[in-house]
Amino acid sequence: MNKKTALVLGGGGFIGSHLVKRLVTEGFWVRAVDLKYPEFSETTADDFVQGDLRDPLFCRSIIDQKFDEIYQLAADMGGAGYIFTGDHDADVMHNSASINLNVLDACLRRNSKRIFYSSSACIYPEHNQLDPENPNCEETSAYPANPDSEYGWEKLFSERLYLAYARNYGFESRVARFHNIFGPEGTWCGGKEKAPAAICRKVAEAIDGGTIEIWGDGEQTRSFLYIDECLEGSTRLMRSNFAGPVNIGSDEMVTINQLVDLASRIAQKNIHKNHIPGPLGVRGRNSDNHMIGERLNWSPSMSLESGIKKTYAWVSKQILKQKNSSNA
Ligand code: NAD
């Protein structure tokens, strides 16, 4: 019997490289495409093609067959320090929109129409996320639109693009709105890292009784979803007959201060917080999981604590490795 085939665009990135591993384990023949190879482990893809999806001809060359499943995860993105400062707005919008336009056109020419698109919680209107205790991220609350970043606006445009291809060209598009995915092998330093990895790093580097810097007053709320749960939700959505958009996130909401306390507890350190000005994003955000529960008969259930434990252990190892290599 022929193997099922999958294409993972952005397969050198954090979520993409984990997804490649999972699909290979499931028995798929997998092609991964990215500007770069995965940073922290060898790719397990059967075929890894390095290249730039902003180039339409390159897109056509890698979408050279009809795939059973295509996952489009490639985007110009990063944590709050990258997305919310405004310094990268033009690149973020131009690069990610070009990728999505090219990919869909190449898929249409190849009649390869089952495609998953990773949108983001950043599409939700800022005015529904001002109360940290009570943010509204129900899927239908996306309109009238008012995302707080150009990253969010591009995601919203591209969501609509995937759904328009479904309406007009018979694509089986699946649109997920990811909420803060974290775990081992995610960026943990250098400016593009997200809060869980950044906090694990700061706590790991601090001495017991030491102080770490936190952007804002730390009372902003978020939820964080462990990578394995993200993959479970994404593959379930892909194989369902529901197009979305649907949230894939955790509904265990915490303040950033609580996240620091959790990481400190795991590290068994007493850590003080120094609150400094910095890019913040919305005041409150949490995944609303009613729709995913209803439509997929599944929703994420893993606790934040068990995810942070695994991530803390991995980040600590990276710090040690870096120290050892700079001492060598
Ligand atoms: P990531 O940055 O690790 O992965 C994205 C990958 O896309 C990178 O490896 C990058 O090299 C690649 N890429 C960028 N431009 C490219 C180009 N022109 N050609 C080829 N490859 C290119 O990010 P991630 O965390 O793995 O996120 C994957 C997707 O999920 C993204 O679309 C992101 O916007 C979305 N998302 C992620 C989160 C999260 O918390 N991680 C939350 C919401 C949405």
Boltz pocket constraint, residues with backbone or C-beta under 6 A from the ligand:
constraints:
  - pocket:
      binder: B
      contacts: [[A, 9], [A, 10], [A, 11], [A, 12], [A, 13], [A, 14], [A, 15], [A, 16], [A, 33], [A, 34], [A, 35], [A, 36], [A, 51], [A, 52], [A, 53], [A, 54], [A, 72], [A, 73], [A, 74], [A, 75], [A, 76], [A, 77], [A, 78], [A, 95], [A, 99], [A, 118], [A, 119], [A, 120], [A, 121], [A, 177], [A, 178], [A, 179], [A, 180], [A, 181], [A, 182], [A, 194]]
      max_distance: 6.0
